[in-house]
């Protein structure tokens, strides 16, 4: 349930942000859309990094 509530909050914030962006003058809309695209790319790469096993990014240490 907590995850569903979080998703609903995020979607609502995105919708409100869309209305705000549409109300901006054209040059500001373009900048805002560029920032949103950059945010989307970073979020996507972060999710991909989280799905990789930890062993690929960390060396295994053996103590005798």
N, C-alpha and C positions, 0 to 999 in steps of 0.2 A: 504494500500500500504506500509506503514511504517513497518508493521509486516512482510510482504512478503520480503522486502529488508533485514530486520534483519535475517530472516530465511536463506536467500540465503548467507549472509555473514557468518553465523555460519556454514552452510554446507561446504562452501569453506574452512574455517579455519580447519574444521575436515578433509577434504580431504588432505589439505596440511600437516597437522599433521600426517596423515597416511603415506604419502610418506616419511616424515622425519623419522618416527619410523621404517619403513621398511629398511631404509638406515643405521640404527644403528647396531652395533654388537649384537649378540644374548643375552648376559646378560643384556645389556641396553634395548633391546626390551622388555624383560620380565618385568623389573622394570617399564618401561613406560606403558606397558599394565596393570600392577597392579594399577598404579596411575590412569589410565583412568577408570578402573573398580570402584575404590573408588570414583572418581568424579561422575560417573554415579549413584552409590548407594546414594550418598549424594544429588544429584539433584533430584532423584526420591523421596526420603524421604521429601525433602523440598517442592516439588509439592504436595505431599499428605498432609502435614501439612497446606499448604495454602488453600486446599479445605475444611478443617474442619471449621465448624462455629466458630466464635470468642467466643461464649458463653461457649464452652467446655473448653477453655483454660483460660478464665477470669471469675472472680466471679462478680456477679451482685451486685451493691451497690445501696441501696435505702436511700435517704436523706429526712428526714421529716422536 
